[in-house]
Structures are given as structure tokens and as C-alpha cells.
Amino acid sequence: MSFYLQYAEGLGGKILEPMCGSGRLFVPMMEHGLDIEGFDASEFMLESLYRKCNEKKLEPKVWQNFTHKLEKKNTYNLVIIPVGSLSLITDSNQLKISLEQIRESLVDGGVFVFELLTMIILEGRKTNRWGESSRTTPDGSKIILSCMDLPVENNIGESICRYEMVVDNQIQHTEIETYELRYFEKNEIDFLLNEIGFSKINHVTNCKHANSNECMVYECHK
Ligand SMILES: C[S@@+](CC[C@H](N)C(=O)[O-])C[C@H]1O[C@@H](n2cnc3c(N)ncnc32)[C@H](O)[C@@H]1O
């Protein structure tokens, strides 16, 4: 969070986190007293964000939407999309419209900071095999998580995840999730960012939380 705090505190004003999910970053930023708004395509992720905020007596300004349908004009000083969420937009046209909408939503001089997954992250990755791990939920149930990455085609990789909730040594509930991620070559998106009208497109290389080989961190100005 300290990386994004630097920008928030340096710029002041309103912040937007598209694809805010369950609020892993959003909620601590709110607790820090920042004027942050967010949205996400998934009502389930937003429900989880509301639950966290209720417990902390916070009133979040979040709504359900897709990034390419943002339609806000000149509102935010800072827009952030951390941990490669933007890589979930695998359709090139939707990605372009999303970036255009984000630029439109910034005040003049506003900044967009985001991370993208690179192809390097795929080196040595095994495909078509289940990898397994487990988690314990706050109420003590065990969840066995099995994930399989399918081979990457045209820089897009699909993953399948199976979640099994175990109570009293019985599987009580199973959920399957599939998602695609787009992996980027170095500098691949720079041309698009320029074309959309961002200026001062910087690759942030001294960002401690991201391995710069696996994740490219961008800072773009309107
Ligand atoms: C990996 S989660 C990350 C959430 C948050 N940034 C975090 O660090 O916890 C990615 C989120 O992006 C959302 N998402 C995926 N595609 C989207 C789209 N096109 N528009 C808006 N949200 C989207 C998903 O619902 C999910 O909650």
C-alpha cells in the first residue's frame, strides 16, 4: 500500500480504483482517510467489500460496473489498478476503451498508475497440471484450492480453479472458476497509451512490491 500512498498523498484529491474487488487495497486506503471510490464487475466481490467496511463502520463509495463502461469525466486526481488486474481484460478492443475511459475520468494533470503481468512470469510454469493448496476460513472451515494453467495462446492464458469446502471430513460445497489473463511483452502497451493521449508514460522500476521482471508498473499522466 505504501507505493500507492505516495501518489495519493502527493497528488491529493479524489482517487478511483477500478476493479477494486473485495477491497484488499481499497479498505486500508479508506481507513487511511483518503477520498477513494471504486467499482468492480462482480457483485460478490463488492458484497465482500461491503462486509469488511460494515465491520469497520466505513461507508464505501463503490458500484458495480465494467471498466470499459466507466463514463466519468474529469473527476479523479489519481486512478490506480494494482496487482495486474488490468491483465484480466483480454479483449484488445475492451482494453483500449477501458484505457480511454480511465483517461477521460482524470482531471487535467491527473495520474494513472497500474501494473501489468509480463510474459516473463510464464517462464518455467507448468501447464495442464493441478497444483493444490489449502486455506482455513475465519469460521474454521477448510478450503482445498486446486488450480490448473492451460497453455498460453496469443499471449492469453486460461486457468481453471476448483474450490472445495471441507467440513467434518466431507466436501460440503464445490465451486469452479475459470479466468483468462493477458501477458504483455515489454513496452507492448506504450504505443497504445500514447495513441490514447496519455503523456509522460513512465515505467516505474524502483517499485519494491513488484518484481519488475514479472510485473510492469506504469505511471501515465493526462
Ligand atoms: C484479482 S481481483 C483484484 C482486486 C483488487 N485490485 C485487489 O487487489 O484485491 C480482480 C478484480 O477485477 C474484477 N474485474 C475483472 N474484469 C473486470 C472488468 N472488465 N471491469 C471491472 N472489473 C473487472 C474482478 O471481478 C475482480 O474482482
The ligand as an SDF file (V2000), in Angstrom:
LIG
                    3D

 27 29  0  0  0  0  0  0  0  0999 V2000
   -7.6250  -10.0620   -8.8280 C   0  0  0  0  0  0  0  0  0  0  0  0
   -9.0500   -9.1320   -8.3790 S   0  0  0  0  0  0  0  0  0  0  0  0
   -8.1720   -7.8040   -7.6790 C   0  0  0  0  0  0  0  0  0  0  0  0
   -8.9540   -6.8840   -6.8610 C   0  0  0  0  0  0  0  0  0  0  0  0
   -8.1840   -5.7970   -6.1180 C   0  0  0  0  0  0  0  0  0  0  0  0
   -7.4640   -4.9190   -7.0160 N   0  0  0  0  0  0  0  0  0  0  0  0
   -7.2490   -6.3810   -5.0910 C   0  0  0  0  0  0  0  0  0  0  0  0
   -6.0500   -6.1580   -5.1580 O   0  0  0  0  0  0  0  0  0  0  0  0
   -7.7340   -7.0640   -4.1970 O   0  0  0  0  0  0  0  0  0  0  0  0
   -9.5790   -8.5310   -9.9400 C   0  0  0  0  0  0  0  0  0  0  0  0
  -10.9910   -7.9460   -9.9510 C   0  0  0  0  0  0  0  0  0  0  0  0
  -11.2680   -7.4250  -11.2470 O   0  0  0  0  0  0  0  0  0  0  0  0
  -12.6670   -7.5940  -11.4960 C   0  0  0  0  0  0  0  0  0  0  0  0
  -12.8620   -7.4700  -12.9500 N   0  0  0  0  0  0  0  0  0  0  0  0
  -12.4580   -8.3340  -13.9150 C   0  0  0  0  0  0  0  0  0  0  0  0
  -12.7410   -7.8340  -15.1320 N   0  0  0  0  0  0  0  0  0  0  0  0
  -13.3340   -6.6170  -14.9260 C   0  0  0  0  0  0  0  0  0  0  0  0
  -13.8210   -5.5810  -15.8040 C   0  0  0  0  0  0  0  0  0  0  0  0
  -13.7450   -5.7090  -17.1220 N   0  0  0  0  0  0  0  0  0  0  0  0
  -14.3390   -4.4590  -15.2570 N   0  0  0  0  0  0  0  0  0  0  0  0
  -14.4120   -4.3160  -13.9100 C   0  0  0  0  0  0  0  0  0  0  0  0
  -13.9610   -5.2580  -13.0300 N   0  0  0  0  0  0  0  0  0  0  0  0
  -13.4280   -6.3900  -13.5410 C   0  0  0  0  0  0  0  0  0  0  0  0
  -12.9890   -8.9440  -10.8980 C   0  0  0  0  0  0  0  0  0  0  0  0
  -14.3650   -9.0500  -10.5990 O   0  0  0  0  0  0  0  0  0  0  0  0
  -12.0990   -8.9460   -9.6460 C   0  0  0  0  0  0  0  0  0  0  0  0
  -12.8030   -8.5230   -8.5170 O   0  0  0  0  0  0  0  0  0  0  0  0
  1  2  1  0
  2  3  1  0
  2 10  1  0
  3  4  1  0
  4  5  1  0
  5  6  1  0
  5  7  1  0
  7  8  2  0
  7  9  1  0
 10 11  1  0
 11 12  1  0
 11 26  1  0
 12 13  1  0
 13 14  1  0
 13 24  1  0
 14 15  1  0
 14 23  1  0
 15 16  2  0
 16 17  1  0
 17 18  1  0
 17 23  2  0
 18 19  1  0
 18 20  2  0
 20 21  1  0
 21 22  2  0
 22 23  1  0
 24 25  1  0
 24 26  1  0
 26 27  1  0
M  CHG  2   2   1   9  -1
M  END
$$$$
